[in-house]
Amino acid sequence: MALTQENNRFPISVQIDVAWSDLDTLGVVNNVIYYRYFERARFAYYEKLGLIHSMLSQKIGPVLAFSSCRYLRSLTWPDTITAKARVREIKTHSFIMEFAIDSPKVGRAATGEAVVVIINYTTGEKVPISEELTQKIIDIEDTQRFLKASQPPDRECR
């Protein structure tokens, strides 16, 4: 299921101070640090979903299967960035997240994507995303509109 939403709406955002130690020898934020910023936003989303609790109590939770980053502008120190997260699509065992990093100094500095798979940590097996988790995502994203890629549109039978 793909969520339909406006292009700039990210329901989760985290303010992060750029640290001097985030810089590389050229004086810009090192490329690996962008992934750390995405991680902070991703875990803020997990917390809002209650996934941290299920990870600890039920041994069921998220695993990052894929991530990417598109670097748009260099970040420097000092700065305070906003790392943002949203869910774009819900699949059977996974969901696709999108990220953005915004800076008051340079604007949109990066965008990213991640595939998050829900697994049983004891068995290592994938676990279907529950209706409860799906509903929590819908509530966070504040939308009821879905595109169901796996199902044909409903048709009336005559």
N, C-alpha and C positions, 0 to 999 in steps of 0.2 A: 504494500500500500504506500503510495507516495502522498505526502502531505502537500496540500496546496496552500501557499502563503506568499505574502509579498516578499520581494527579494531582500530587503534590508532588516526584516524583523528577526531578532535573536532574543528569545525569552530569558536566557541566562547570560549574565555578564559579570566579569570579575576585574576589579581594578588592580593593577600590578605595577609597582615601582620598578623601573629598569635599574638594575644594580650595576655598579662599576665592574663587578666580576662577570657580568653577562657579555662584556665586550671582548672582541678579539684584538689581534695586534694592529688592525686597521682602524680601530676606534669605533666599530659598529657592532651591534648585537650579533653574536655568533649564530649561524644558521640552526644549530641544534637547540638553542634556547627558545626559538619559535615553537618547537614541539613541546617544550615545558610549559609555555604559555597556553597552548591548546589543551595540555593535560590538566592544568588548573581549571579551565572552563569545563572540560569534560567531567572532572570529578565533582564540580559544583552541580552539574546536571544529574550525575549519579546520586548525589546526596538528596536532591529535590525529589528524585524518583523513589528513594528509599532502598536503592540497590546496595548501599554500604551495609545496611542492616542485614539484608538477605545474604550477602557475601559471608558475613560472620556467623549468622545463626543457622542458615540452611545450607551453606556451602554451595550456593548457586549464585552466579553473578557474571559480570561482563569480562570479556577478554578482547583486547585490541587485535584484530586480524589484519588490518591494513590502515595505513595513514599516509597522507601526502600533504605537502605544503607548496603553495605558490607564493614566492617572495615578490612583493610588488615595490616596496620601498625600504631603504635601510633605516633601522632604528638606532638612536644614539642615547648617550647619557648626558644629562639627566632627562628623564621623561617618565610619565605615568601612562601606561597603555591600558586599554580595555580589551580583554580577551572575551569573545562571545561564542556561544554555542547554541545549536538548534538541531532537531532531528528532521531530516528531509524525507526519510522513507523507512517504513517498518516492513520487515520480511518475516518469514516463518521463525527463524532462529536468530535473526540479527536485525540491527537497525543501522542506518547510515546517518552519520552526523556531519554537519558542516560547521566550520569555524571562521571567525574573522578576528583580526588584530587591528585595532584602531588606535591612533596616536593623535593628540591635539597638535603636535608639531608637524606631522607629515601626512595625516589622514589615514586611509586604509593602507596598512603596511603589509598584510598577508591574508590569504584565505587558505583554508584547508578542508580536508575531508577525512573521515575515518569510518571503517566498518567495525562495528562492535557486535560480537557474538556472545550469546548467553550460554554458559556451560555449567555443568555440575562439576565442581572442583574435585570431588572425590573420585568420580569415574572418568572424568575428562570428556564426557559425551556432551554434545549440543543439547540444549533444552529449548523447546518451543516457547516463544514469547507468550506470556499469559494474557488473557483478556484484561486482567487488572493492570498489568504493566502497560498494555496498549492504551487503556483509558487514562492512566496517569500521564503518558506522553501527550495524548490529545488535550488533556487539561492544561498542561504546561504550555503547549503550543497554541492554546486557545483557538482551536479550530475543530470543526466537525466534518469538514470536507475532505474526502479521500479520493484518490484515483486508485482503483483496484486493478493493478496490472495483471494479476493472475486470474481474474475472473472476467468473463464476457459481460457486457451490459445486460441488465435485466430486460427481458422481452415478455410482452403479454402473450399468453397462449390463447388461441381461438379455436 
